[in-house]
Amino acid sequence: MRIVDYSMLPEHMQYTAKLYVERGIEPGGFMYAILCNDFVAAAGQADQTNQRHLFEWAVWLSNELPRSAWGSVERVDAWIEKGGYGVKD
């Protein structure tokens, strides 16, 4: 497992992102849409902070996550099913 940098994400989203990546815990609608690469749906569900950070979300996905963890509903659901990286706190 590689170390994932969550610092470029909005602070209030970092723990949820960590839970998804490391344990495969399904996030809420906004982050699920982001992970599925559905930025139109994500923009419609984003709070004001996340609306301003959509570009950073895109960069984070491509630079920090393995391709098996994002990009489509099938990949995201498979990541959740396998329990992410399977790391405990």
Backbone as numpy.savetxt, mean C-alpha at the origin, in Angstrom:
# Nx Ny Nz CAx CAy CAz Cx Cy Cz
13.53 -10.83 3.14 12.70 -9.64 3.14 13.57 -8.40 3.14
13.25 -7.48 2.29 13.97 -6.22 2.28 13.27 -5.23 3.20
14.01 -4.27 3.66 13.45 -3.24 4.54 12.70 -2.24 3.68
11.48 -1.96 4.05 10.63 -1.02 3.32 10.64 0.31 4.06
10.85 1.38 3.30 10.85 2.73 3.86 9.44 3.31 3.72
8.81 3.58 4.83 7.46 4.13 4.84 7.46 5.65 4.99
8.62 6.26 5.15 8.71 7.67 5.53 8.16 8.64 4.49
8.07 8.26 3.23 7.56 9.19 2.23 6.03 9.22 2.19
5.39 8.29 2.91 3.93 8.26 2.97 3.44 9.24 4.04
2.19 9.70 3.90 1.63 10.52 4.97 1.72 9.78 6.30
2.07 10.49 7.33 2.33 9.88 8.63 1.17 9.01 9.12
-0.05 9.48 8.92 -1.20 8.73 9.43 -1.48 7.45 8.64
-0.75 7.22 7.55 -0.94 6.02 6.74 0.20 5.01 6.89
1.28 5.40 7.54 2.46 4.55 7.59 2.23 3.23 8.30
1.53 3.22 9.40 1.31 1.98 10.14 0.41 1.02 9.35
-0.63 1.56 8.72 -1.50 0.72 7.90 -0.72 0.11 6.74
0.14 0.90 6.12 0.98 0.37 5.04 1.89 -0.73 5.56
2.46 -0.52 6.73 3.35 -1.53 7.33 2.59 -2.83 7.61
1.37 -2.73 8.14 0.57 -3.92 8.41 0.29 -4.69 7.13
-0.01 -3.98 6.06 -0.25 -4.65 4.78 1.01 -5.35 4.28
2.11 -4.62 4.23 3.35 -5.16 3.67 3.87 -6.32 4.50
3.93 -6.15 5.79 4.60 -7.13 6.63 3.70 -8.27 7.09
2.39 -8.03 7.19 1.49 -9.07 7.69 0.37 -9.44 6.74
0.23 -8.68 5.66 -0.84 -8.96 4.72 -2.21 -8.59 5.23
-2.29 -7.63 6.12 -3.58 -7.19 6.65 -4.22 -6.25 5.63
-5.45 -6.58 5.27 -6.14 -5.81 4.24 -6.38 -4.38 4.69
-5.96 -3.41 3.88 -6.17 -2.01 4.24 -7.58 -1.56 3.86
-7.89 -0.31 4.20 -9.16 0.28 3.83 -9.23 0.58 2.34
-10.37 1.13 1.93 -10.66 1.34 0.52 -9.65 2.19 -0.23
-9.20 3.30 0.36 -8.24 4.15 -0.33 -6.96 3.40 -0.62
-6.36 2.81 0.40 -5.08 2.13 0.20 -5.24 0.89 -0.66
-6.33 0.20 -0.53 -6.57 -0.97 -1.38 -6.59 -0.54 -2.85
-7.27 0.57 -3.15 -7.30 1.07 -4.53 -5.90 1.46 -5.00
-5.13 2.12 -4.15 -3.75 2.48 -4.49 -2.96 1.22 -4.84
-3.03 0.22 -3.96 -2.28 -1.01 -4.17 -2.70 -1.73 -5.45
-3.97 -1.63 -5.80 -4.48 -2.26 -7.02 -4.17 -1.42 -8.26
-3.49 -0.31 -8.07 -3.11 0.60 -9.15 -4.33 1.27 -9.78
-5.35 1.50 -8.97 -6.57 2.17 -9.42 -6.58 3.57 -8.81
-5.80 4.45 -9.40 -5.66 5.79 -8.85 -6.91 6.64 -9.02
-7.77 6.31 -9.97 -9.03 7.04 -10.11 -9.92 6.75 -8.90
-10.07 5.49 -8.55 -10.85 5.13 -7.37 -10.20 5.67 -6.11
-8.88 5.59 -6.03 -8.17 6.09 -4.85 -8.39 7.59 -4.67
-8.32 8.35 -5.74 -8.51 9.79 -5.66 -9.90 10.13 -5.13
-10.88 9.32 -5.49 -12.24 9.55 -5.01 -12.44 9.22 -3.56
-11.56 8.40 -2.98 -11.69 7.98 -1.58 -10.67 8.65 -0.66
-9.76 9.39 -1.23 -8.65 9.97 -0.46 -9.10 11.13 0.41
-8.49 11.21 1.60 -8.67 12.42 2.41 -7.79 13.51 1.79
-7.88 14.72 2.32 -7.14 15.83 1.73 -5.63 15.59 1.71
-5.11 15.01 2.76 -3.67 14.75 2.82 -3.26 13.77 1.73
-3.98 12.68 1.62 -3.64 11.69 0.60 -3.86 12.21 -0.81
-4.83 13.08 -1.00 -5.01 13.70 -2.33 -3.75 14.43 -2.75
-3.14 15.12 -1.80 -1.92 15.89 -2.11 -0.71 14.98 -2.30
-0.79 13.73 -1.87 0.36 12.84 -1.91 0.20 11.67 -2.88
-0.69 11.76 -3.85 -0.87 10.65 -4.79 0.41 10.33 -5.55
1.16 11.35 -5.93 2.43 11.10 -6.63 3.39 10.31 -5.73
3.49 10.70 -4.46 4.38 10.00 -3.53 3.95 8.54 -3.35
2.64 8.30 -3.34 2.16 6.92 -3.27 2.65 6.12 -4.46
2.56 6.70 -5.65 3.01 6.01 -6.86 4.50 5.71 -6.81
5.29 6.67 -6.37 6.73 6.46 -6.26 7.03 5.39 -5.22
6.33 5.44 -4.09 6.53 4.44 -3.03 6.25 3.04 -3.54
5.14 2.86 -4.24 4.83 1.54 -4.79 5.96 1.02 -5.66
6.37 1.83 -6.60 7.37 1.35 -7.56 8.76 1.20 -6.97
9.10 1.97 -5.94 10.45 1.90 -5.37 10.57 1.00 -4.15
9.50 0.79 -3.42 9.61 0.11 -2.14 8.98 -1.28 -2.08
7.97 -1.54 -2.89 7.27 -2.81 -2.77 7.64 -3.78 -3.88
7.66 -5.06 -3.57 7.86 -6.04 -4.64 6.65 -6.03 -5.56
6.84 -6.30 -6.83 5.73 -6.29 -7.78 4.64 -7.28 -7.41
4.97 -8.29 -6.65 3.96 -9.28 -6.24 3.00 -8.71 -5.21
3.29 -7.54 -4.65 2.47 -6.96 -3.58 1.50 -5.89 -4.07
1.56 -5.51 -5.35 0.71 -4.43 -5.83 0.56 -4.52 -7.35
-0.38 -3.75 -7.89 -0.53 -3.65 -9.33 -1.85 -4.14 -9.87
-2.51 -5.03 -9.15 -3.81 -5.54 -9.59 -4.55 -6.11 -8.38
-5.84 -6.28 -8.54 -6.65 -6.89 -7.48 -6.11 -8.28 -7.16
-5.77 -9.03 -8.19 -5.28 -10.40 -8.00 -3.98 -10.43 -7.18
-3.06 -9.54 -7.50 -1.80 -9.50 -6.75 -2.01 -9.09 -5.30
-2.84 -8.08 -5.10 -3.09 -7.60 -3.74 -3.79 -8.68 -2.92
-4.79 -9.31 -3.49 -5.50 -10.37 -2.76 -4.57 -11.54 -2.46
-3.68 -11.88 -3.38 -2.72 -12.97 -3.13 -1.75 -12.58 -2.02
-1.32 -11.32 -1.99 -0.42 -10.84 -0.93 -1.09 -10.95 0.43
-2.36 -10.55 0.47 -3.12 -10.64 1.73 -3.26 -12.10 2.13
-3.58 -12.96 1.18 -3.77 -14.38 1.46 -2.50 -15.03 2.03
-1.34 -14.64 1.49 -0.09 -15.25 1.98 0.43 -14.61 3.27
-0.21 -13.53 3.71 0.20 -12.90 4.96 1.36 -11.94 4.83
1.48 -11.29 3.66 2.57 -10.34 3.44 3.91 -11.02 3.54
4.87 -10.29 4.05 6.19 -10.87 4.28 6.17 -11.86 5.45
5.11 -11.79 6.26 4.99 -12.71 7.40 5.85 -12.33 8.59
6.10 -11.02 8.76 6.96 -10.53 9.83 6.11 -10.11 11.02
6.50 -10.50 12.19 5.81 -10.08 13.42 6.55 -8.87 14.01
5.78 -8.01 14.70 6.42 -6.86 15.40 7.26 -7.35 16.55
